[in-house]
Amino acid sequence: MTVGDDYKKTCETPATSEACNICKEFREIEACTNEGYCYMTFSGHGAKLDIKAYGDILRLSKDGSEPIVQEWKLTAK
């Protein structure tokens, strides 16, 4: 899932990996691991929601499969 240290070469126009567009499509993603976990942060209205999800984020655009939320935390800003 992660592009890695060679991201500049991998994500040049045209990008050679679908993973290059993930950050553009899902701006809330902070990081994803090779094991399938993604960490997201949503904020607004004086609150912040941190989410840890598991699943292939690339499948969302292919067949609509969504990652499964494993943990979440809601805090006031």
All heavy atoms as a GROMACS GRO file, in nm:
protein
  598
    1MET      N    1   0.082  -0.119   0.000
    1MET     CA    2   0.000   0.000   0.000
    1MET      C    3   0.086   0.125   0.000
    1MET      O    4   0.055   0.221  -0.064
    1MET     CB    5  -0.092  -0.005   0.123
    1MET     CG    6  -0.181   0.114   0.142
    1MET     SD    7  -0.286   0.144   0.003
    1MET     CE    8  -0.271   0.319  -0.007
    2THR      N    9   0.195   0.122   0.072
    2THR     CA   10   0.278   0.240   0.078
    2THR      C   11   0.368   0.246  -0.044
    2THR      O   12   0.410   0.145  -0.097
    2THR     CB   13   0.365   0.241   0.206
    2THR    OG1   14   0.443   0.121   0.208
    2THR    CG2   15   0.280   0.248   0.330
    3VAL      N   16   0.395   0.365  -0.090
    3VAL     CA   17   0.478   0.384  -0.208
    3VAL      C   18   0.625   0.372  -0.170
    3VAL      O   19   0.703   0.314  -0.243
    3VAL     CB   20   0.448   0.520  -0.275
    3VAL    CG1   21   0.541   0.544  -0.392
    3VAL    CG2   22   0.303   0.525  -0.320
    4GLY      N   23   0.664   0.425  -0.055
    4GLY     CA   24   0.801   0.410  -0.008
    4GLY      C   25   0.890   0.527  -0.042
    4GLY      O   26   0.846   0.632  -0.088
    5ASP      N   27   1.019   0.508  -0.017
    5ASP     CA   28   1.116   0.616  -0.034
    5ASP      C   29   1.130   0.662  -0.178
    5ASP      O   30   1.170   0.774  -0.204
    5ASP     CB   31   1.254   0.572   0.016
    5ASP     CG   32   1.258   0.560   0.168
    5ASP    OD1   33   1.174   0.624   0.234
    5ASP    OD2   34   1.343   0.486   0.218
    6ASP      N   35   1.098   0.576  -0.273
    6ASP     CA   36   1.115   0.610  -0.414
    6ASP      C   37   0.987   0.674  -0.471
    6ASP      O   38   0.958   0.662  -0.589
    6ASP     CB   39   1.152   0.484  -0.493
    6ASP     CG   40   1.218   0.516  -0.626
    6ASP    OD1   41   1.270   0.629  -0.642
    6ASP    OD2   42   1.215   0.428  -0.714
    7TYR      N   43   0.910   0.743  -0.384
    7TYR     CA   44   0.781   0.795  -0.426
    7TYR      C   45   0.789   0.896  -0.539
    7TYR      O   46   0.702   0.902  -0.624
    7TYR     CB   47   0.704   0.855  -0.307
    7TYR     CG   48   0.761   0.985  -0.258
    7TYR    CD1   49   0.713   1.106  -0.305
    7TYR    CD2   50   0.863   0.988  -0.163
    7TYR    CE1   51   0.765   1.227  -0.260
    7TYR    CE2   52   0.916   1.107  -0.117
    7TYR     CZ   53   0.867   1.226  -0.167
    7TYR     OH   54   0.920   1.344  -0.122
    8LYS      N   55   0.896   0.977  -0.543
    8LYS     CA   56   0.906   1.078  -0.649
    8LYS      C   57   0.911   1.012  -0.786
    8LYS      O   58   0.840   1.052  -0.878
    8LYS     CB   59   1.027   1.167  -0.627
    8LYS     CG   60   1.008   1.264  -0.513
    8LYS     CD   61   1.126   1.357  -0.499
    8LYS     CE   62   1.104   1.450  -0.380
    8LYS     NZ   63   1.217   1.540  -0.360
    9LYS      N   64   0.991   0.909  -0.801
    9LYS     CA   65   1.001   0.837  -0.928
    9LYS      C   66   0.874   0.759  -0.958
    9LYS      O   67   0.822   0.762  -1.069
    9LYS     CB   68   1.121   0.743  -0.928
    9LYS     CG   69   1.140   0.669  -1.058
    9LYS     CD   70   1.262   0.579  -1.052
    9LYS     CE   71   1.278   0.503  -1.182
    9LYS     NZ   72   1.386   0.406  -1.175
   10THR      N   73   0.820   0.691  -0.856
   10THR     CA   74   0.702   0.608  -0.874
   10THR      C   75   0.579   0.691  -0.908
   10THR      O   76   0.496   0.649  -0.988
   10THR     CB   77   0.674   0.526  -0.746
   10THR    OG1   78   0.790   0.450  -0.715
   10THR    CG2   79   0.556   0.433  -0.764
   11CYS      N   80   0.568   0.810  -0.850
   11CYS     CA   81   0.446   0.890  -0.868
   11CYS      C   82   0.463   1.006  -0.966
   11CYS      O   83   0.384   1.100  -0.966
   11CYS     CB   84   0.398   0.941  -0.731
   11CYS     SG   85   0.341   0.806  -0.625
   12GLU      N   86   0.566   0.999  -1.051
   12GLU     CA   87   0.579   1.098  -1.156
   12GLU      C   88   0.460   1.087  -1.250
   12GLU      O   89   0.393   0.986  -1.256
   12GLU     CB   90   0.707   1.074  -1.238
   12GLU     CG   91   0.834   1.108  -1.167
   12GLU     CD   92   0.956   1.073  -1.251
   12GLU    OE1   93   0.951   0.976  -1.328
   12GLU    OE2   94   1.056   1.143  -1.236
   13THR      N   95   0.436   1.191  -1.326
   13THR     CA   96   0.328   1.186  -1.424
   13THR      C   97   0.379   1.115  -1.547
   13THR      O   98   0.480   1.156  -1.601
   13THR     CB   99   0.282   1.329  -1.460
   13THR    OG1  100   0.246   1.394  -1.339
   13THR    CG2  101   0.165   1.328  -1.553
   14PRO      N  102   0.317   1.011  -1.597
   14PRO     CA  103   0.204   0.941  -1.536
   14PRO      C  104   0.251   0.849  -1.423
   14PRO      O  105   0.358   0.790  -1.431
   14PRO     CB  106   0.147   0.858  -1.651
   14PRO     CG  107   0.264   0.830  -1.738
   14PRO     CD  108   0.355   0.951  -1.726
   15ALA      N  109   0.171   0.840  -1.321
   15ALA     CA  110   0.205   0.757  -1.205
   15ALA      C  111   0.209   0.610  -1.246
   15ALA      O  112   0.127   0.565  -1.325
   15ALA     CB  113   0.104   0.778  -1.095
   16THR      N  114   0.303   0.536  -1.190
   16THR     CA  115   0.315   0.393  -1.222
   16THR      C  116   0.250   0.305  -1.117
   16THR      O  117   0.260   0.185  -1.124
   16THR     CB  118   0.464   0.354  -1.236
   16THR    OG1  119   0.532   0.387  -1.115
   16THR    CG2  120   0.529   0.426  -1.352
   17SER      N  121   0.184   0.364  -1.018
   17SER     CA  122   0.118   0.287  -0.913
   17SER      C  123  -0.014   0.352  -0.875
   17SER      O  124  -0.024   0.474  -0.866
   17SER     CB  125   0.210   0.281  -0.790
   17SER     OG  126   0.141   0.225  -0.681
   18GLU      N  127  -0.118   0.268  -0.854
   18GLU     CA  128  -0.247   0.320  -0.808
   18GLU      C  129  -0.234   0.389  -0.673
   18GLU      O  130  -0.310   0.478  -0.640
   18GLU     CB  131  -0.348   0.206  -0.795
   18GLU     CG  132  -0.397   0.149  -0.925
   18GLU     CD  133  -0.496   0.038  -0.901
   18GLU    OE1  134  -0.462  -0.058  -0.828
   18GLU    OE2  135  -0.607   0.049  -0.952
   19ALA      N  136  -0.138   0.344  -0.593
   19ALA     CA  137  -0.121   0.399  -0.458
   19ALA      C  138  -0.086   0.547  -0.460
   19ALA      O  139  -0.106   0.616  -0.362
   19ALA     CB  140  -0.013   0.321  -0.384
   20CYS      N  141  -0.035   0.597  -0.572
   20CYS     CA  142   0.002   0.738  -0.581
   20CYS      C  143  -0.119   0.831  -0.569
   20CYS      O  144  -0.106   0.944  -0.524
   20CYS     CB  145   0.072   0.766  -0.713
   20CYS     SG  146   0.230   0.679  -0.729
   21ASN      N  147  -0.235   0.785  -0.608
   21ASN     CA  148  -0.354   0.870  -0.607
   21ASN      C  149  -0.434   0.862  -0.477
   21ASN      O  150  -0.527   0.938  -0.457
   21ASN     CB  151  -0.445   0.833  -0.724
   21ASN     CG  152  -0.380   0.863  -0.856
   21ASN    OD1  153  -0.312   0.965  -0.870
   21ASN    ND2  154  -0.397   0.776  -0.952
   22ILE      N  155  -0.397   0.771  -0.388
   22ILE     CA  156  -0.473   0.752  -0.265
   22ILE      C  157  -0.479   0.880  -0.182
   22ILE      O  158  -0.585   0.918  -0.133
   22ILE     CB  159  -0.413   0.637  -0.181
   22ILE    CG1  160  -0.432   0.505  -0.255
   22ILE    CG2  161  -0.474   0.630  -0.043
   22ILE    CD1  162  -0.574   0.468  -0.286
   23CYS      N  163  -0.366   0.948  -0.166
   23CYS     CA  164  -0.365   1.069  -0.084
   23CYS      C  165  -0.446   1.181  -0.146
   23CYS      O  166  -0.499   1.266  -0.075
   23CYS     CB  167  -0.221   1.114  -0.059
   23CYS     SG  168  -0.130   1.001   0.045
   24LYS      N  169  -0.457   1.184  -0.277
   24LYS     CA  170  -0.539   1.285  -0.343
   24LYS      C  171  -0.688   1.255  -0.326
   24LYS      O  172  -0.768   1.344  -0.305
   24LYS     CB  173  -0.505   1.291  -0.492
   24LYS     CG  174  -0.369   1.344  -0.522
   24LYS     CD  175  -0.340   1.339  -0.670
   24LYS     CE  176  -0.196   1.380  -0.697
   24LYS     NZ  177  -0.160   1.362  -0.838
   25GLU      N  178  -0.724   1.127  -0.334
   25GLU     CA  179  -0.864   1.088  -0.322
   25GLU      C  180  -0.913   1.088  -0.178
   25GLU      O  181  -1.028   1.119  -0.152
   25GLU     CB  182  -0.884   0.948  -0.380
   25GLU     CG  183  -0.868   0.944  -0.530
   25GLU     CD  184  -0.895   0.805  -0.585
   25GLU    OE1  185  -0.990   0.739  -0.538
   25GLU    OE2  186  -0.819   0.763  -0.673
   26PHE      N  187  -0.826   1.049  -0.085
   26PHE     CA  188  -0.864   1.036   0.056
   26PHE      C  189  -0.770   1.123   0.139
   26PHE      O  190  -0.676   1.074   0.200
   26PHE     CB  191  -0.855   0.889   0.100
   26PHE     CG  192  -0.938   0.798   0.015
   26PHE    CD1  193  -0.879   0.724  -0.086
   26PHE    CD2  194  -1.074   0.787   0.036
   26PHE    CE1  195  -0.956   0.640  -0.166
   26PHE    CE2  196  -1.151   0.704  -0.043
   26PHE     CZ  197  -1.092   0.630  -0.144
   27ARG      N  198  -0.796   1.251   0.144
   27ARG     CA  199  -0.707   1.346   0.212
   27ARG      C  200  -0.698   1.320   0.362
   27ARG      O  201  -0.606   1.365   0.427
   27ARG     CB  202  -0.754   1.489   0.187
   27ARG     CG  203  -0.746   1.529   0.043
   27ARG     CD  204  -0.795   1.669   0.026
   27ARG     NE  205  -0.912   1.687   0.113
   27ARG     CZ  206  -1.007   1.774   0.093
   27ARG    NH1  207  -1.002   1.855  -0.006
   27ARG    NH2  208  -1.108   1.784   0.174
   28GLU      N  209  -0.792   1.248   0.418
   28GLU     CA  210  -0.793   1.223   0.562
   28GLU      C  211  -0.692   1.119   0.604
   28GLU      O  212  -0.661   1.104   0.721
   28GLU     CB  213  -0.933   1.178   0.606
   28GLU     CG  214  -1.041   1.282   0.585
   28GLU     CD  215  -1.099   1.280   0.443
   28GLU    OE1  216  -1.058   1.196   0.361
   28GLU    OE2  217  -1.186   1.364   0.415
   29ILE      N  218  -0.639   1.041   0.509
   29ILE     CA  219  -0.544   0.935   0.544
   29ILE      C  220  -0.412   0.997   0.589
   29ILE      O  221  -0.354   1.079   0.520
   29ILE     CB  222  -0.520   0.840   0.424
   29ILE    CG1  223  -0.648   0.762   0.395
   29ILE    CG2  224  -0.404   0.745   0.453
   29ILE    CD1  225  -0.638   0.669   0.276
   30GLU      N  226  -0.369   0.956   0.706
   30GLU     CA  227  -0.240   1.000   0.760
   30GLU      C  228  -0.129   0.906   0.714
   30GLU      O  229  -0.022   0.948   0.678
   30GLU     CB  230  -0.245   1.003   0.912
   30GLU     CG  231  -0.345   1.101   0.970
   30GLU     CD  232  -0.302   1.245   0.957
   30GLU    OE1  233  -0.181   1.272   0.958
   30GLU    OE2  234  -0.390   1.330   0.945
   31ALA      N  235  -0.157   0.774   0.720
   31ALA     CA  236  -0.057   0.674   0.684
   31ALA      C  237  -0.126   0.539   0.665
   31ALA      O  238  -0.232   0.514   0.721
   31ALA     CB  239   0.048   0.662   0.792
   32CYS      N  240  -0.064   0.454   0.585
   32CYS     CA  241  -0.108   0.316   0.569
   32CYS      C  242   0.014   0.226   0.579
   32CYS      O  243   0.125   0.266   0.544
   32CYS     CB  244  -0.175   0.296   0.433
   32CYS     SG  245  -0.335   0.377   0.417
   33THR      N  246  -0.008   0.106   0.628
   33THR     CA  247   0.101   0.010   0.643
   33THR      C  248   0.092  -0.098   0.536
   33THR      O  249  -0.014  -0.116   0.473
   33THR     CB  250   0.097  -0.057   0.781
   33THR    OG1  251  -0.017  -0.145   0.785
   33THR    CG2  252   0.091   0.044   0.894
   34ASN      N  253   0.199  -0.170   0.518
   34ASN     CA  254   0.199  -0.282   0.425
   34ASN      C  255   0.111  -0.396   0.473
   34ASN      O  256   0.074  -0.484   0.396
   34ASN     CB  257   0.342  -0.333   0.404
   34ASN     CG  258   0.424  -0.237   0.324
   34ASN    OD1  259   0.372  -0.162   0.242
   34ASN    ND2  260   0.554  -0.237   0.345
   35GLU      N  261   0.076  -0.396   0.602
   35GLU     CA  262  -0.008  -0.500   0.659
   35GLU      C  263  -0.157  -0.473   0.638
   35GLU      O  264  -0.241  -0.551   0.679
   35GLU     CB  265   0.020  -0.516   0.809
   35GLU     CG  266   0.156  -0.573   0.841
   35GLU     CD  267   0.266  -0.468   0.836
   35GLU    OE1  268   0.237  -0.349   0.858
   35GLU    OE2  269   0.380  -0.505   0.810
   36GLY      N  270  -0.193  -0.359   0.578
   36GLY     CA  271  -0.332  -0.331   0.548
   36GLY      C  272  -0.402  -0.236   0.643
   36GLY      O  273  -0.524  -0.218   0.633
   37TYR      N  274  -0.331  -0.175   0.736
   37TYR     CA  275  -0.392  -0.079   0.828
   37TYR      C  276  -0.376   0.062   0.774
   37TYR      O  277  -0.270   0.099   0.722
   37TYR     CB  278  -0.327  -0.086   0.967
   37TYR     CG  279  -0.358  -0.214   1.038
   37TYR    CD1  280  -0.269  -0.320   1.036
   37TYR    CD2  281  -0.478  -0.230   1.108
   37TYR    CE1  282  -0.297  -0.439   1.100
   37TYR    CE2  283  -0.507  -0.348   1.173
   37TYR     CZ  284  -0.416  -0.452   1.169
   37TYR     OH  285  -0.445  -0.570   1.232
   38CYS      N  286  -0.481   0.142   0.785
   38CYS     CA  287  -0.474   0.284   0.748
   38CYS      C  288  -0.520   0.367   0.868
   38CYS      O  289  -0.612   0.329   0.940
   38CYS     CB  290  -0.563   0.315   0.628
   38CYS     SG  291  -0.493   0.262   0.471
   39TYR      N  292  -0.454   0.477   0.887
   39TYR     CA  293  -0.483   0.569   0.997
   39TYR      C  294  -0.534   0.699   0.936
   39TYR      O  295  -0.470   0.757   0.850
   39TYR     CB  296  -0.358   0.593   1.081
   39TYR     CG  297  -0.305   0.465   1.140
   39TYR    CD1  298  -0.217   0.384   1.069
   39TYR    CD2  299  -0.346   0.423   1.265
   39TYR    CE1  300  -0.171   0.264   1.122
   39TYR    CE2  301  -0.301   0.303   1.319
   39TYR     CZ  302  -0.213   0.224   1.246
   39TYR     OH  303  -0.170   0.106   1.299
   40MET      N  304  -0.653   0.743   0.980
   40MET     CA  305  -0.718   0.861   0.925
   40MET      C  306  -0.755   0.958   1.036
   40MET      O  307  -0.779   0.917   1.149
   40MET     CB  308  -0.844   0.821   0.850
   40MET     CG  309  -0.820   0.729   0.735
   40MET     SD  310  -0.973   0.654   0.678
   40MET     CE  311  -0.936   0.484   0.714
   41THR      N  312  -0.759   1.086   1.001
   41THR     CA  313  -0.802   1.188   1.094
   41THR      C  314  -0.903   1.279   1.026
   41THR      O  315  -0.878   1.331   0.918
   41THR     CB  316  -0.682   1.273   1.142
   41THR    OG1  317  -0.588   1.187   1.206
   41THR    CG2  318  -0.726   1.381   1.239
   42PHE      N  319  -1.017   1.296   1.090
   42PHE     CA  320  -1.122   1.387   1.045
   42PHE      C  321  -1.137   1.493   1.152
   42PHE      O  322  -1.131   1.463   1.271
   42PHE     CB  323  -1.255   1.313   1.030
   42PHE     CG  324  -1.252   1.201   0.929
   42PHE    CD1  325  -1.205   1.075   0.965
   42PHE    CD2  326  -1.294   1.222   0.800
   42PHE    CE1  327  -1.202   0.971   0.874
   42PHE    CE2  328  -1.292   1.119   0.707
   42PHE     CZ  329  -1.246   0.994   0.744
   43SER      N  330  -1.156   1.619   1.112
   43SER     CA  331  -1.173   1.724   1.212
   43SER      C  332  -1.274   1.826   1.163
   43SER      O  333  -1.294   1.846   1.044
   43SER     CB  334  -1.040   1.792   1.244
   43SER     OG  335  -0.988   1.853   1.129
   44GLY      N  336  -1.337   1.890   1.259
   44GLY     CA  337  -1.434   1.995   1.231
   44GLY      C  338  -1.527   2.014   1.349
   44GLY      O  339  -1.541   1.925   1.434
   45HIS      N  340  -1.589   2.129   1.355
   45HIS     CA  341  -1.685   2.161   1.462
   45HIS      C  342  -1.626   2.140   1.601
   45HIS      O  343  -1.694   2.093   1.693
   45HIS     CB  344  -1.814   2.080   1.445
   45HIS     CG  345  -1.879   2.100   1.312
   45HIS    ND1  346  -1.946   2.216   1.279
   45HIS    CD2  347  -1.884   2.020   1.203
   45HIS    CE1  348  -1.990   2.206   1.156
   45HIS    NE2  349  -1.954   2.089   1.107
   46GLY      N  350  -1.497   2.170   1.616
   46GLY     CA  351  -1.432   2.164   1.747
   46GLY      C  352  -1.396   2.024   1.794
   46GLY      O  353  -1.368   2.003   1.911
   47ALA      N  354  -1.399   1.927   1.704
   47ALA     CA  355  -1.367   1.790   1.743
   47ALA      C  356  -1.273   1.726   1.641
   47ALA      O  357  -1.262   1.771   1.528
   47ALA     CB  358  -1.494   1.707   1.756
   48LYS      N  359  -1.208   1.618   1.684
   48LYS     CA  360  -1.119   1.543   1.598
   48LYS      C  361  -1.150   1.395   1.614
   48LYS      O  362  -1.165   1.345   1.725
   48LYS     CB  363  -0.973   1.571   1.635
   48LYS     CG  364  -0.873   1.499   1.547
   48LYS     CD  365  -0.732   1.542   1.580
   48LYS     CE  366  -0.676   1.450   1.685
   48LYS     NZ  367  -0.531   1.458   1.701
   49LEU      N  368  -1.162   1.324   1.503
   49LEU     CA  369  -1.191   1.182   1.503
   49LEU      C  370  -1.073   1.109   1.439
   49LEU      O  371  -1.041   1.132   1.322
   49LEU     CB  372  -1.319   1.152   1.425
   49LEU     CG  373  -1.358   1.006   1.408
   49LEU    CD1  374  -1.386   0.941   1.544
   49LEU    CD2  375  -1.479   0.994   1.316
   50ASP      N  376  -1.005   1.024   1.518
   50ASP     CA  377  -0.895   0.943   1.469
   50ASP      C  378  -0.946   0.801   1.448
   50ASP      O  379  -1.012   0.745   1.536
   50ASP     CB  380  -0.779   0.941   1.569
   50ASP     CG  381  -0.714   1.077   1.583
   50ASP    OD1  382  -0.675   1.134   1.480
   50ASP    OD2  383  -0.704   1.127   1.696
   51ILE      N  384  -0.915   0.744   1.332
   51ILE     CA  385  -0.964   0.610   1.298
   51ILE      C  386  -0.848   0.522   1.253
   51ILE      O  387  -0.762   0.566   1.177
   51ILE     CB  388  -1.069   0.618   1.185
   51ILE    CG1  389  -1.192   0.692   1.232
   51ILE    CG2  390  -1.105   0.479   1.133
   51ILE    CD1  391  -1.297   0.713   1.126
   52LYS      N  392  -0.852   0.398   1.299
   52LYS     CA  393  -0.760   0.294   1.250
   52LYS      C  394  -0.849   0.193   1.179
   52LYS      O  395  -0.943   0.138   1.238
   52LYS     CB  396  -0.686   0.228   1.366
   52LYS     CG  397  -0.601   0.109   1.324
   52LYS     CD  398  -0.540   0.043   1.448
   52LYS     CE  399  -0.469  -0.084   1.415
   52LYS     NZ  400  -0.418  -0.151   1.537
   53ALA      N  401  -0.824   0.171   1.050
   53ALA     CA  402  -0.905   0.079   0.971
   53ALA      C  403  -0.816  -0.029   0.910
   53ALA      O  404  -0.696  -0.010   0.892
   53ALA     CB  405  -0.978   0.155   0.861
   54TYR      N  406  -0.879  -0.142   0.877
   54TYR     CA  407  -0.806  -0.252   0.816
   54TYR      C  408  -0.875  -0.292   0.686
   54TYR      O  409  -0.996  -0.307   0.681
   54TYR     CB  410  -0.802  -0.374   0.909
   54TYR     CG  411  -0.730  -0.490   0.848
   54TYR    CD1  412  -0.591  -0.493   0.844
   54TYR    CD2  413  -0.800  -0.594   0.789
   54TYR    CE1  414  -0.524  -0.599   0.784
   54TYR    CE2  415  -0.734  -0.700   0.730
   54TYR     CZ  416  -0.596  -0.701   0.728
   54TYR     OH  417  -0.529  -0.805   0.668
   55GLY      N  418  -0.796  -0.304   0.581
   55GLY     CA  419  -0.849  -0.348   0.452
   55GLY      C  420  -0.777  -0.278   0.339
   55GLY      O  421  -0.706  -0.179   0.359
   56ASP      N  422  -0.793  -0.329   0.221
   56ASP     CA  423  -0.727  -0.275   0.102
   56ASP      C  424  -0.802  -0.151   0.054
   56ASP      O  425  -0.909  -0.162  -0.004
   56ASP     CB  426  -0.722  -0.381  -0.007
   56ASP     CG  427  -0.647  -0.336  -0.130
   56ASP    OD1  428  -0.606  -0.219  -0.139
   56ASP    OD2  429  -0.630  -0.420  -0.221
   57ILE      N  430  -0.747  -0.034   0.078
   57ILE     CA  431  -0.811   0.092   0.040
   57ILE      C  432  -0.828   0.103  -0.111
   57ILE      O  433  -0.919   0.168  -0.160
   57ILE     CB  434  -0.733   0.213   0.098
   57ILE    CG1  435  -0.818   0.341   0.093
   57ILE    CG2  436  -0.603   0.236   0.028
   57ILE    CD1  437  -0.914   0.353   0.204
   58LEU      N  438  -0.743   0.036  -0.187
   58LEU     CA  439  -0.754   0.041  -0.333
   58LEU      C  440  -0.880  -0.029  -0.384
   58LEU      O  441  -0.930   0.004  -0.491
   58LEU     CB  442  -0.630  -0.023  -0.398
   58LEU     CG  443  -0.497   0.049  -0.372
   58LEU    CD1  444  -0.383  -0.030  -0.433
   58LEU    CD2  445  -0.500   0.190  -0.426
   59ARG      N  446  -0.934  -0.124  -0.307
   59ARG     CA  447  -1.056  -0.194  -0.348
   59ARG      C  448  -1.179  -0.103  -0.342
   59ARG      O  449  -1.278  -0.130  -0.409
   59ARG     CB  450  -1.079  -0.316  -0.261
   59ARG     CG  451  -0.979  -0.426  -0.289
   59ARG     CD  452  -1.008  -0.550  -0.210
   59ARG     NE  453  -1.140  -0.601  -0.246
   59ARG     CZ  454  -1.204  -0.691  -0.175
   59ARG    NH1  455  -1.152  -0.740  -0.065
   59ARG    NH2  456  -1.323  -0.734  -0.213
   60LEU      N  457  -1.172   0.004  -0.267
   60LEU     CA  458  -1.286   0.096  -0.254
   60LEU      C  459  -1.326   0.148  -0.391
   60LEU      O  460  -1.444   0.152  -0.424
   60LEU     CB  461  -1.250   0.211  -0.160
   60LEU     CG  462  -1.361   0.308  -0.126
   60LEU    CD1  463  -1.476   0.236  -0.057
   60LEU    CD2  464  -1.308   0.416  -0.035
   61SER      N  465  -1.228   0.188  -0.472
   61SER     CA  466  -1.261   0.241  -0.605
   61SER      C  467  -1.289   0.131  -0.706
   61SER      O  468  -1.351   0.156  -0.809
   61SER     CB  469  -1.148   0.331  -0.655
   61SER     OG  470  -1.029   0.257  -0.666
   62LYS      N  471  -1.247   0.007  -0.678
   62LYS     CA  472  -1.268  -0.104  -0.773
   62LYS      C  473  -1.405  -0.169  -0.756
   62LYS      O  474  -1.479  -0.186  -0.852
   62LYS     CB  475  -1.160  -0.209  -0.757
   62LYS     CG  476  -1.024  -0.163  -0.803
   62LYS     CD  477  -0.921  -0.271  -0.783
   62LYS     CE  478  -0.784  -0.219  -0.821
   62LYS     NZ  479  -0.679  -0.317  -0.793
   63ASP      N  480  -1.439  -0.210  -0.634
   63ASP     CA  481  -1.564  -0.282  -0.615
   63ASP      C  482  -1.648  -0.230  -0.498
   63ASP      O  483  -1.745  -0.292  -0.458
   63ASP     CB  484  -1.538  -0.431  -0.599
   63ASP     CG  485  -1.457  -0.466  -0.475
   63ASP    OD1  486  -1.440  -0.381  -0.386
   63ASP    OD2  487  -1.411  -0.581  -0.466
   64GLY      N  488  -1.608  -0.118  -0.441
   64GLY     CA  489  -1.685  -0.058  -0.332
   64GLY      C  490  -1.658  -0.116  -0.195
   64GLY      O  491  -1.721  -0.074  -0.098
   65SER      N  492  -1.568  -0.215  -0.186
   65SER     CA  493  -1.535  -0.274  -0.056
   65SER      C  494  -1.468  -0.169   0.033
   65SER      O  495  -1.376  -0.100  -0.012
   65SER     CB  496  -1.440  -0.392  -0.072
   65SER     OG  497  -1.499  -0.493  -0.147
   66GLU      N  498  -1.516  -0.154   0.152
   66GLU     CA  499  -1.460  -0.054   0.244
   66GLU      C  500  -1.374  -0.120   0.350
   66GLU      O  501  -1.405  -0.230   0.396
   66GLU     CB  502  -1.573   0.024   0.311
   66GLU     CG  503  -1.654   0.105   0.214
   66GLU     CD  504  -1.762   0.185   0.284
   66GLU    OE1  505  -1.773   0.178   0.408
   66GLU    OE2  506  -1.837   0.254   0.214
   67PRO      N  507  -1.267  -0.051   0.390
   67PRO     CA  508  -1.189  -0.101   0.505
   67PRO      C  509  -1.277  -0.106   0.630
   67PRO      O  510  -1.372  -0.030   0.644
   67PRO     CB  511  -1.078   0.004   0.520
   67PRO     CG  512  -1.068   0.068   0.387
   67PRO     CD  513  -1.208   0.068   0.332
   68ILE      N  514  -1.245  -0.195   0.720
   68ILE     CA  515  -1.322  -0.213   0.844
   68ILE      C  516  -1.256  -0.133   0.956
   68ILE      O  517  -1.136  -0.145   0.978
   68ILE     CB  518  -1.328  -0.362   0.881
   68ILE    CG1  519  -1.400  -0.439   0.771
   68ILE    CG2  520  -1.397  -0.382   1.016
   68ILE    CD1  521  -1.389  -0.588   0.784
   69VAL      N  522  -1.335  -0.053   1.025
   69VAL     CA  523  -1.284   0.027   1.137
   69VAL      C  524  -1.245  -0.066   1.251
   69VAL      O  525  -1.326  -0.148   1.296
   69VAL     CB  526  -1.388   0.131   1.184
   69VAL    CG1  527  -1.340   0.201   1.310
   69VAL    CG2  528  -1.416   0.232   1.073
   70GLN      N  529  -1.121  -0.056   1.296
   70GLN     CA  530  -1.070  -0.138   1.406
   70GLN      C  531  -1.076  -0.062   1.538
   70GLN      O  532  -1.106  -0.120   1.641
   70GLN     CB  533  -0.924  -0.179   1.379
   70GLN     CG  534  -0.906  -0.261   1.253
   70GLN     CD  535  -0.959  -0.400   1.270
   70GLN    OE1  536  -0.920  -0.471   1.360
   70GLN    NE2  537  -1.050  -0.440   1.182
   71GLU      N  538  -1.040   0.066   1.534
   71GLU     CA  539  -1.040   0.152   1.653
   71GLU      C  540  -1.077   0.292   1.612
   71GLU      O  541  -1.054   0.334   1.499
   71GLU     CB  542  -0.900   0.156   1.716
   71GLU     CG  543  -0.847   0.025   1.765
   71GLU     CD  544  -0.702   0.035   1.813
   71GLU    OE1  545  -0.653   0.147   1.836
   71GLU    OE2  546  -0.639  -0.070   1.823
   72TRP      N  547  -1.135   0.368   1.704
   72TRP     CA  548  -1.159   0.510   1.681
   72TRP      C  549  -1.153   0.584   1.813
   72TRP      O  550  -1.171   0.528   1.919
   72TRP     CB  551  -1.295   0.531   1.613
   72TRP     CG  552  -1.413   0.484   1.691
   72TRP    CD1  553  -1.465   0.358   1.691
   72TRP    CD2  554  -1.492   0.561   1.780
   72TRP    NE1  555  -1.573   0.351   1.775
   72TRP    CE2  556  -1.593   0.476   1.831
   72TRP    CE3  557  -1.490   0.695   1.822
   72TRP    CZ2  558  -1.688   0.520   1.921
   72TRP    CZ3  559  -1.586   0.738   1.912
   72TRP    CH2  560  -1.683   0.651   1.960
   73LYS      N  561  -1.123   0.715   1.801
   73LYS     CA  562  -1.111   0.800   1.919
   73LYS      C  563  -1.161   0.940   1.882
   73LYS      O  564  -1.114   1.000   1.785
   73LYS     CB  565  -0.965   0.807   1.967
   73LYS     CG  566  -0.946   0.894   2.088
   73LYS     CD  567  -0.800   0.896   2.127
   73LYS     CE  568  -0.776   0.988   2.244
   73LYS     NZ  569  -0.634   1.000   2.276
   74LEU      N  570  -1.255   0.992   1.959
   74LEU     CA  571  -1.310   1.124   1.937
   74LEU      C  572  -1.261   1.215   2.048
   74LEU      O  573  -1.277   1.183   2.167
   74LEU     CB  574  -1.463   1.119   1.938
   74LEU     CG  575  -1.537   1.249   1.912
   74LEU    CD1  576  -1.506   1.304   1.773
   74LEU    CD2  577  -1.687   1.229   1.931
   75THR      N  578  -1.200   1.328   2.012
   75THR     CA  579  -1.149   1.422   2.111
   75THR      C  580  -1.188   1.564   2.072
   75THR      O  581  -1.210   1.594   1.955
   75THR     CB  582  -0.995   1.416   2.122
   75THR    OG1  583  -0.936   1.437   1.994
   75THR    CG2  584  -0.949   1.282   2.176
   76ALA      N  585  -1.197   1.651   2.172
   76ALA     CA  586  -1.222   1.792   2.147
   76ALA      C  587  -1.090   1.857   2.106
   76ALA      O  588  -0.985   1.821   2.154
   76ALA     CB  589  -1.277   1.859   2.272
   77LYS      N  590  -1.100   1.952   2.016
   77LYS     CA  591  -0.979   2.023   1.971
   77LYS      C  592  -0.929   2.115   2.077
   77LYS      O  593  -0.997   2.175   2.151
   77LYS     CB  594  -1.007   2.105   1.846
   77LYS     CG  595  -1.008   2.022   1.721
   77LYS     CD  596  -1.028   2.117   1.606
   77LYS     CE  597  -0.995   2.059   1.474
   77LYS     NZ  598  -1.018   2.151   1.366
   0.00000   0.00000   0.00000
